[in-house]
Amino acid sequence: MAANMAKAGHALLCFDAAGTQARMPAGAEDAGSVAAVAERVRIALLSLPDGKVSATVAREMLTARPRKLEILIDTSTTGMEDAER
């Protein structure tokens, strides 16, 4: 998903706990942390492996201070219970 957004010309600020540099598309900027993403962008898109991870990252982003983040879009693979939270 990030690679397609980068190809379309969108500026990307990325963080991946599993290794951002090796996984982010060419031209994207490494944020360094989840909190740094929340501090620097108005809209964030999550694509994570499960609901538990998604909830943890969302909580960290929403409690970051200072926070520029206003819109958090979660495209992660989650069950109904996690999606409804």
N, C-alpha and C positions, 0 to 999 in steps of 0.2 A: 504494500500500500504506500509506504513512504517513497519507494523508488518511483512509482507512478506519479506521485505528487511532485517530486523533484523534477521529473521529465517534463511535467506540465508547466514548470517555471515557478512553482511556489517555494518561498524561502522556508527552510525547515530548521528547527531547533530540536535536537533529539537527545534522549537519554534511554539507555538500555542497561539494566544492572548486569546482564549477561555479557556485556562487552560492546559498548556503543561504537567505538571506532571501527571495529571489524564488521558491524552489522548495518551501519547507517549508509544511505546512498551518497554518492559523490556530490560535493557541493553543500551538504548539510553541515550545520554547526553542532558541535558536542556541547550540551548544556552542563554536563558534569554531575548533575543531581536532579532528582524529581522536583525538589523545592526550587531550584534555579529555573526550571521550565515554568512553574507557576508564577515566579517573580517577573518573568520576561515576556510572556505571551498572553493575549486576550482569549484565544481559542486553543484548546489542546485536544488532541485525538489520541485515545488509548486503544491499543490492540494487544491484549495480554492473554496468557494461557488459561486462566480460570477466574472464577468469581472472587475467590479469596485474595488473590494477587491484585485484582482490579479494585476491590474495596480498600485494600491497604494503600495503594498508590493514590486513589481518589482522595482518601482521608488526608494523606500527606500533602497533596496539592491544595486542598481546600483549607488547610490550617497553616499554610506557608505565610509568613509575614516578612517583608511586604509581599502583597499578592496583586498582580495585574490580571490574573485569570478570571474570566467572567463566564465562559462557556466550556464545559467539559463533555466531550462526546466519547462514549465508550462503545467500541466495536468488538470488545473482547468476547471470547467464548464463555458464556455464563449460562446457568440454569435460570428458570423463572424466578425462583426465590431471590437470588442475587440481583437479577435485573430489576426487580421491583423495589429494592432498597434505595 
